[in-house]
Amino acid sequence: MFPSVLKQGDVSSDVRKLQTSLLEHGFNPGDVDSFYGQGTVAAVMAFQKSSGMLVDGIAGPRTLTALGLATDDTLPSAIPAVTVQVVSQMFPWTPIGNIRANLPGILSSLVEHRLSDKPMVLMALATVRAEVECFMPIDEGQSRFNTSPSAHPFDLYDARKDLGNHGKPDGARFKGRGYVQLTGRANYAKYGALLSPKVDLVETPERAGERDIAANLLALFLADKEIAIKQALVAGDMAHARRLVNGGSHGLDQFTDAFRRGDALLPDAM
């Protein structure tokens, strides 16, 4: 059986097969010598970039499958290790009852949308910590960032073209909801249509706060940005990973703290 992961420093006949396949696909690793050295890393990265994949120089299940060396591109799952006790250490100020009630639905949605590998599980949980530290799907509250002095609630969202809003009352109607705080008419329309079954969140925006729907919206939103998120994480750029979800740096400290706690607690993929 072909190994699920090959990486720099490996020496084996499987590395030779990888090098041969790279050559056949037009990506020269240098000497076909069974050693996963810098030349092989560079060739793998070039192939990954050409294929629109995560560019990390590691030949994992998706890269090996794309090269015709494996038939299952499923990434190793971190889900079995994600317990209420582990998550409670990532959320040190959150009532454990909230975690116990909401964690199963979130994990189920991550599995459904093929985001069960360690980086994306940590991304999802750290996003929840940054957006709704109470670990419940809630509605966005008023703040100076969304409501101007002496104005109607969420007036600063009303005319946000980047959110697809059309003016009053879109700001309040499509305020942040759920675990990921989905915001804006455009996002409600896009991700509601991706739900299975579809939900018309433009007509019924309040449903974005329902527990099961909120869990699926979290997974769908992250899946849409998976490669970009992973590229930021590989680079160690937590601020950019956060920005891909939030559009800014709100909650960055909580996000980073939760991610690093979880990274230390969850085992690496085997």
For each residue, the residues with C-beta under 8 A, 3 or more apart:
1:
2: 14 17 64 69 70
3: 6 12 14
4: 60 61 64 70 76
5: 58 59 60 61 269
6: 3 10 12 14 15 18 36 58 59 64
7: 10 36 57 58 59
8: 36 37 38 40 41 57 58
9: 36
10: 6 7 14 15 35 36
11: 15 34 35 36
12: 3 6 15 16 34
13: 16 17 34
14: 2 3 6 10 17 18
15: 6 10 11 12 18 19 34 35 36 40
16: 12 13 19 20 32 33 34
17: 2 13 14 20 21 69
18: 6 14 15 21 22 29 36 40 44 59 64 67 69
19: 15 16 22 23 29 32 33 34 40 43
20: 16 17 23 24 32
21: 17 18 24 25 67 68 69
22: 18 19 25 27 28 29 40 43 44 47 67
23: 19 20 26 27 28 29 32
24: 20 21
25: 21 22 47 67
26: 23
27: 22 23 43 44 46 47 50
28: 22 23 39 43
29: 18 19 22 23 32 39 40 42 43 44
30: 37 39 40 43
31: 35 39
32: 16 19 20 23 29
33: 16 19
34: 11 12 13 15 16 19
35: 10 11 15 31 40
36: 6 7 8 9 10 11 15 18 40 41
37: 8 30 40 41
38: 8 41 42
39: 28 29 30 31 42 43
40: 8 15 18 19 22 29 30 35 36 37 43 44
41: 8 36 37 38 44 45 57
42: 29 38 39 45 46 57
43: 19 22 27 28 29 30 39 40 46 47
44: 18 22 27 29 40 41 47 48 57 58 59 63
45: 41 42 48 49 55 56 57
46: 27 42 43 49 50
47: 22 25 27 43 44 50 51 63 66 67
48: 44 45 51 53 54 55 56 57 63
49: 45 46 52 53 55
50: 27 46 47
51: 47 48 66
52: 49 227
53: 48 49 62 63 66 227
54: 48 62 227 230 231 234
55: 45 48 49 231 234
56: 45 48 230 234
57: 7 8 41 42 44 45 48
58: 5 6 7 8 44 63
59: 5 6 7 18 44 63 64 67
60: 4 5 63 64 75
61: 4 5 64 65 70 72 73 74 75 76
62: 53 54 65 66 73 75
63: 44 47 48 53 58 59 60 66 67
64: 2 4 6 18 59 60 61 67 69 70 73
65: 61 62 68 69 70 71 72 73
66: 47 51 53 62 63 73
67: 18 21 22 25 47 59 63 64
68: 21 65
69: 2 17 18 21 64 65
70: 2 4 61 64 65 73
71: 65
72: 61 65
73: 61 62 64 65 66 70
74: 61 77 114
75: 60 61 62 114 116 117 269
76: 4 61 117 118 269 270
77: 74 80 111 116 117
78: 81 82 116 117 118 121 122 266 267 269
79: 82 107 110 111 116 121
80: 77
81: 78 86 265 266 267
82: 78 79 86 87 103 107 121 125 266
83: 86 87
84: 87 88 96 99 100 103
85: 88 89
86: 81 82 83 89 90 262 265 266
87: 82 83 84 90 91 99 103 125 135 262
88: 84 85 91 92 94 96 99
89: 85 86 92 261 265
90: 86 87 125 126 129 258 261 262 265
91: 87 88 94 99 129 133 135 258
92: 88 89
93: 133
94: 88 91 98 99 133 134 135
95: 98 99 134 135
96: 84 88 99 100
97: 100 101
98: 94 95 101 102 134 135 136
99: 84 87 88 91 94 95 96 102 103 135
100: 84 96 97 103
101: 97 98 136
102: 98 99 105 106 135 136 137 179 211 215
103: 82 84 87 99 100 106 107 135
104: 107 108
105: 102 108 109 211 212 215
106: 102 103 109 110 124 125 128 179 215 218 219
107: 79 82 103 104 110 111 116 121
108: 104 105 111 112 215
109: 105 106 112 113 215 216 218 219
110: 79 106 107 113 115 116 120 121 124 219
111: 77 79 107 108 114 115 116
112: 108 109 216 219
113: 109 110 216 219 220 222 223
114: 74 75 111 223
115: 110 111 120 121 124 219 222 223 226
116: 75 77 78 79 107 110 111 120 121
117: 75 76 77 78 120 121 269
118: 76 78 121 122 263 266 268 269
119: 122 123 229 230 233
120: 110 115 116 117 123 124 222 226 229 230
121: 78 79 82 107 110 115 116 117 118 124 125 262 266
122: 78 118 119 125 126 258 259 262 263 266
123: 119 120 126 127 222 229 233 241 259
124: 106 110 115 120 121 127 128 218 219 222
125: 82 87 90 106 121 122 128 129 258 259 262
126: 90 122 123 129 130 254 255 256 258 259 262
127: 123 124 130 131 179 180 218 222 245 255
128: 106 124 125 131 132 133 135 179 180 218
129: 90 91 125 126 133 251 254 255 257 258
130: 126 127 133 242 246 250 251 252 254 255 258
131: 127 128 176 179 180 181 246 251
132: 128 135 136 137 138 178 179 181
133: 91 93 94 128 129 130 254
134: 94 95 98 138
135: 87 91 94 95 98 99 102 103 128 132
136: 98 101 102 132
137: 102 132 177 178 179 209 210 211 214 215
138: 132 134 177 178 209
139: 175 176 177 209
140: 146 154 175 176 177 181 183
141:
142: 146 147 153 154
143: 146 147
144: 147
145: 156 250
146: 140 142 143 153 154 156 157 171 175
147: 142 143 144 151 152 153 154 155 156
148: 151 155 156
149:
150:
151: 147 148 155 156
152: 147 155 168 169 172
153: 142 146 147 171 172
154: 140 142 146 147 157 158 171 172 175
155: 147 148 151 152 158 168 171
156: 145 146 147 148 151 160 171
157: 146 154 160 163 165 170 171 172 174 175 183 184
158: 154 155 165 167 168 169 170 171
159: 165 167
160: 156 157 163 165 171 184
161: 164 165
162: 184
163: 157 160 170 174 183 184 185 186 187
164: 161 184 185 186 187 189
165: 157 158 159 160 161 170 171 174 184 185 186
166: 170 185
167: 158 159 170
168: 152 155 158 171
169: 152 158 172 173
170: 157 158 163 165 166 167 173 174 185
171: 146 153 154 155 156 157 158 160 165 168 174 175
172: 152 153 154 157 169 175
173: 169 170 185 205
174: 157 163 165 170 171 183 184 185 187 188 205
175: 139 140 146 154 157 171 172 183
176: 131 139 140 181 182 183
177: 137 138 139 140 181 182 183 205 206 208 209 214
178: 132 137 138 181 182 208 209 213 214 217 218
179: 102 106 127 128 131 132 137 214 215 217 218
180: 127 128 131 214 217 218 221 222 245
181: 131 132 140 176 177 178
182: 176 177 178 187 188 191 208 217 221
183: 140 157 163 174 175 176 177 187
184: 157 160 162 163 164 165 174 187 188
185: 163 164 165 166 170 173 174 188 189 202
186: 163 164 165 189 190
187: 163 164 174 182 183 184 190 191 221
188: 174 182 184 185 191 192 201 202 205 208
189: 164 185 186 192 193 201 202
190: 186 187 193 194
191: 182 187 188 194 195 201 217 220 221
192: 188 189 195 198 199 200 201 202 208
193: 189 190 198
194: 190 191 198 220
195: 191 192 198 199 213 216 217 220
196: 216
197:
198: 192 193 194 195
199: 192 195 204 207 213
200: 192 203 204
201: 188 189 191 192 204 205 207 208
202: 185 188 189 192 205
203: 200
204: 199 200 201 207
205: 173 174 177 188 201 202 208
206: 177 209
207: 199 201 204 210 213
208: 177 178 182 188 192 201 205 213 214 217
209: 137 138 139 177 178 206 213 214
210: 137 207 213 214
211: 102 105 137 214 215
212: 105 215 216
213: 178 195 199 207 208 209 210 216 217
214: 137 177 178 179 180 208 209 210 211 217 218
215: 102 105 106 108 109 137 179 211 212 218 219
216: 109 112 113 195 196 212 213 219 220
217: 178 179 180 182 191 195 208 213 214 220 221
218: 106 109 124 127 128 178 179 180 214 215 221 222
219: 106 109 110 112 113 115 124 215 216 222 223
220: 113 191 194 195 216 217 223 224
221: 180 182 187 191 217 218 224 225 245
222: 113 115 120 123 124 127 180 218 219 225 226 229 245
223: 113 114 115 219 220 226
224: 220 221
225: 221 222 228 229 244 245
226: 115 120 222 223 229 230
227: 52 53 54 230 231
228: 225 231 232 244
229: 119 120 123 222 225 226 232 233 241 244 245
230: 54 56 119 120 226 227 233 234
231: 54 55 227 228 234 235
232: 228 229 235 237 238 240 241 244
233: 119 123 229 230 236 237 238 241
234: 54 55 56 230 231
235: 231 232 240
236: 233
237: 232 233 240 241
238: 232 233 241 242 252 255 256 259
239: 242 243 249 252
240: 232 235 237 243 244
241: 123 229 232 233 237 238 244 245 255
242: 130 238 239 245 246 249 251 252 255 256
243: 239 240 246 247 248 249
244: 225 228 229 232 240 241
245: 127 180 221 222 225 229 241 242
246: 130 131 242 243 249 250 251
247: 243
248: 243
249: 239 242 243 246 252
250: 130 145 246
251: 129 130 131 242 246 254 255
252: 130 238 239 242 249 255 256
253: 256 257
254: 126 129 130 133 251 257 258
255: 126 127 129 130 238 241 242 251 252 258 259
256: 126 238 242 252 253 259 260
257: 129 253 254 260 261
258: 90 91 122 125 126 129 130 254 255 261 262
259: 122 123 125 126 238 255 256 262 263
260: 256 257 263 264
261: 89 90 257 258 264 265
262: 86 87 90 121 122 125 126 258 259 265 266
263: 118 122 259 260 266
264: 260 261
265: 81 86 89 90 261 262
266: 78 81 82 86 118 121 122 262 263
267: 78 81 270
268: 118
269: 5 75 76 78 117 118
270: 76 267
